[in-house]
Structure formats: C-alpha cells, structure tokens
C-alpha cells in the first residue's frame, strides 16, 4: 500500500500490519519496488528517495547523504520506537548517516552494495587532459555549454550521463563522500551482506568497513552481484532478523 510521510514530502510502500519495524532505502535511480520480496511478511516501509521513483520531488539544492538522511528522519516518527534500517547502494549511504545521527531510534542496520569507502583498486585520478582543457575554456566562456555537455557525457559514468540538473550535482557530491566517521559512530549492530560478484562495490570495501564498526558482521553471498535485494532477498531477510530488536 502506497503511503505518504512527512506531509506528502515522501512516499513509501507499507508492508504488514502494526507499527513498522523495518525501513528500506533503495539505491541510485532505483525505487521501493526493489524491496518487495525482502519485506514480504514483515512490518516495514520501503521508501522512494527524493529525485527517484517519480513520486518524490528532487532535492531543492545539492544534497549529500547527510541531507538525505535528515529528509528521511521524519518517517521514523510514523514507525515503531526502534527500527532496522536497510540500505542498498546509495540508500546505504543515507542509512549510515541516519543510524549515526539517530541512535535511539535505530536498533540495527543492514547494508548491501554500499560505497562506504573509496575502492582500494581505484585510486582517485584527475579527469582526462582533453576534458580539463574544455572545462577551463568553458569557465572562460570560450567553449559553449553544448560542447561542455558533450564532454561530460563522453567522460562521465553511466549514472552521470543519465542524471540531469540538480541530480547530476548530487551524484558528483555523493560519489566523493566516504563514511569512516559515521561507521565508527554507529552503536547498533550492523550486518554487511555483500554479493561475492559485486563489481560496482567489491567485497574488499565491505571488509574494510567492517573493521570500523563496533558491532559489525560481514556475510558474503556467492553467485550474486550488486543487485542483491532483488536477486537474494532471503539473505537480507535473514540479516534483518539477526539485528531486529
């Protein structure tokens, strides 16, 4: 059942009856439907985040994961006193901030495929020389907006090329965030459930993140890639049960 939260600023799918005990946050350009199988039989809410799913407006300015968490926090007031927050990919970025900033409301966290730390095999690198030249000329108004956009599409990721307006700037901001401080601040137990074949966020990221958690456990699921909520919802259901209050 589709339900409005925070005076219609957010929408989510409600599952089960009674006070919701699980809050699920989807990945970049993904929707609440990714968690249908995960939350079947549970009392929970799967949200559409701002800018995704068509039901929720884009952020009014360039948000990072912290601002997304602030926007999601009012949903907790419509749920049980303590909840388990589940986050996939981008939604996991938001979940980490939410857990760190609302420890009294978050009983446990389940994360999957979340870019929590920079990849060890992908050190930061400068943009290609051609892109930097065109960007510099664009700043001087020598190169047109059209030409600059062509270069962005040529050298940007698939997510970057698909994003427009404020969502493109949000993407640029969040892909440069890491969450060492937030991970260390989470007091609740955290389950890291990772696809062994996740090439977007490899297992080594989860292994290093687990070392920053006071109560963390890593489970690697064989034969699964980045979209574990859809491919192996049972693995997430089991993790939710392990950290449920």
C-alpha positions in Angstrom: 0.0 0.0 0.0 1.4 3.4 -1.0 1.6 5.8 1.9 2.6 9.4 2.3 5.0 10.6 5.0 6.1 14.0 6.3 3.0 15.8 5.0 3.5 14.3 1.5 7.2 15.1 1.1 8.0 11.3 0.9 6.2 8.3 -0.3 6.7 4.6 0.5 5.2 1.2 0.3 3.9 -0.2 3.6 4.1 -3.9 4.3 2.5 -6.0 7.0 0.4 -4.7 9.9 1.1 -3.0 13.1 4.0 -0.5 13.7 6.6 -0.8 11.0 9.9 -2.1 12.3 12.0 -2.1 9.1 12.8 0.9 6.9 14.3 0.1 3.5 16.2 2.7 1.3 16.9 1.9 -2.4 19.9 2.6 -4.5 20.7 5.4 -7.0 17.9 5.6 -9.6 16.2 2.7 -8.0 12.7 2.5 -6.3 11.0 1.0 -3.4 10.0 -2.0 -5.6 13.5 -3.4 -5.1 12.5 -4.4 -1.6 9.1 -6.0 -2.2 10.4 -9.5 -1.8 12.6 -8.5 1.1 9.7 -7.1 3.1 7.0 -9.6 2.2 5.7 -10.9 5.5 7.4 -8.1 7.5 6.0 -4.9 9.1 8.1 -2.4 7.2 8.3 0.6 4.8 10.2 0.8 1.6 10.8 4.5 0.6 11.3 6.3 -2.7 14.0 8.8 -2.1 14.0 12.4 -3.3 14.5 12.5 -7.1 13.8 8.8 -7.7 10.6 6.9 -8.4 8.6 9.7 -9.8 6.5 10.2 -6.6 9.1 12.4 -4.7 10.4 15.7 -5.8 14.1 16.3 -6.5 16.1 18.0 -3.7 15.7 21.8 -3.6 19.5 22.1 -3.7 22.6 19.8 -3.9 22.3 17.3 -1.1 24.8 14.8 0.2 23.9 11.7 2.1 23.6 13.7 5.4 20.8 15.9 3.9 19.0 12.9 2.5 19.1 11.3 6.0 17.6 14.5 7.5 14.8 14.3 4.9 14.1 10.7 5.7 14.3 11.1 9.5 10.6 12.2 9.9 9.5 8.8 8.6 10.8 7.3 11.9 8.0 9.2 13.7 5.4 7.0 11.9 7.2 3.8 12.7 7.9 1.6 15.8 10.0 3.1 18.6 13.1 1.3 17.3 13.6 0.1 13.8 16.1 -1.8 11.5 17.3 0.4 8.6 18.2 -1.5 5.4 20.1 0.3 2.7 21.2 -0.7 -0.8 24.0 1.2 -2.6 23.0 4.9 -2.4 20.3 4.1 0.1 23.0 2.6 2.3 24.9 6.0 2.3 21.7 7.5 3.7 21.2 4.7 6.2 24.7 5.1 7.7 24.0 8.8 8.4 20.6 8.0 9.8 21.9 5.4 12.2 24.8 7.6 13.3 22.5 10.6 14.0 19.5 8.9 15.5 21.0 6.1 17.7 18.0 5.9 20.0 15.7 5.1 17.1 17.9 2.7 15.1 18.1 -0.8 16.6 20.1 -2.3 13.7 21.4 -1.7 10.2 21.7 -3.9 7.2 23.8 -2.7 4.3 24.4 -4.2 0.9 26.5 -2.9 -2.0 27.2 0.5 -0.4 30.2 2.6 -1.5 31.2 3.2 2.1 34.9 3.8 1.5 37.0 4.6 -1.6 37.9 1.4 -3.6 41.4 0.3 -2.9 41.8 -0.7 -6.6 40.5 2.6 -7.9 42.6 5.5 -6.5 41.4 9.0 -7.2 42.6 10.3 -10.6 42.4 13.5 -12.5 40.0 13.9 -15.3 41.5 13.4 -18.8 43.5 16.2 -20.2 41.0 16.9 -23.0 38.2 17.2 -20.5 40.2 19.6 -18.3 41.1 21.8 -21.3 37.5 22.1 -22.4 36.3 22.7 -18.9 38.9 25.5 -18.4 37.8 27.1 -21.7 34.1 26.7 -20.7 34.8 28.6 -17.5 36.3 31.4 -19.6 33.2 31.3 -21.9 35.3 30.3 -24.9 33.6 26.9 -25.2 29.8 26.6 -25.4 27.5 24.8 -22.9 26.7 22.3 -25.6 30.3 21.4 -26.1 30.9 21.1 -22.3 27.9 18.8 -22.0 29.2 16.6 -24.8 32.5 16.2 -22.9 30.7 15.4 -19.7 28.7 12.7 -21.4 31.8 11.3 -23.1 33.8 11.1 -19.9 31.2 10.6 -17.3 29.8 7.3 -15.8 26.5 5.8 -17.0 24.8 7.2 -13.9 26.3 10.6 -14.6 25.1 10.6 -18.2 21.6 9.6 -17.1 21.4 12.3 -14.4 20.3 15.9 -15.2 20.0 19.1 -13.3 20.4 19.0 -9.5 20.5 15.2 -9.5 23.8 15.3 -11.5 25.3 17.6 -8.9 24.0 15.4 -6.1 25.7 12.4 -7.8 29.0 14.3 -8.1 28.8 15.2 -4.4 28.0 11.8 -3.0 30.4 9.8 -5.1 33.2 11.8 -3.4 31.9 11.1 0.1 33.2 8.4 2.4 31.8 7.4 5.8 34.6 6.5 8.1 33.3 8.8 10.9 29.7 7.7 10.6 30.6 4.0 10.6 32.6 4.4 13.8 29.7 6.3 15.4 27.1 3.6 14.9 26.3 1.9 18.2 23.8 -0.6 16.8 24.7 -3.9 15.3 25.4 -3.7 11.5 25.1 -6.5 9.1 27.0 -6.2 5.8 25.5 -8.5 3.3 27.5 -8.5 0.0 27.3 -10.2 -3.3 30.5 -12.0 -4.0 30.4 -10.8 -7.6 29.6 -7.2 -6.9 31.8 -5.3 -9.3 30.3 -1.9 -8.5 31.3 -2.1 -4.8 33.6 -5.1 -4.3 33.8 -7.1 -1.2 37.1 -5.6 -0.2 35.2 -2.3 0.6 32.9 -4.2 2.9 35.8 -5.9 4.6 37.5 -2.6 5.4 34.2 -1.1 6.5 33.6 -4.0 8.9 36.8 -3.1 10.7 35.5 0.4 11.5 32.3 -0.9 13.1 31.9 -1.6 16.9 29.4 -4.3 16.2 29.7 -5.4 12.6 29.4 -8.7 10.7 30.1 -9.4 7.0 28.2 -12.1 5.1 29.3 -12.7 1.5 26.7 -14.3 -0.7 28.1 -16.4 -3.6 26.8 -16.1 -7.2 25.3 -12.6 -6.7 26.4 -9.2 -8.0 25.4 -5.7 -7.0 21.6 -6.1 -7.0 21.3 -8.4 -4.0 17.9 -7.1 -2.8 16.3 -8.4 -6.0 18.5 -11.5 -6.6 18.7 -12.8 -3.0 16.0 -11.1 -0.8 16.2 -14.1 1.6 19.8 -13.1 2.5 18.6 -9.7 3.6 15.6 -11.0 5.4 17.9 -13.3 7.5 20.1 -10.3 8.3 17.2 -8.2 9.4 16.1 -11.0 11.8 19.6 -11.1 13.3 19.6 -7.4 14.2 15.9 -6.9 15.0 15.1 -5.7 18.5 
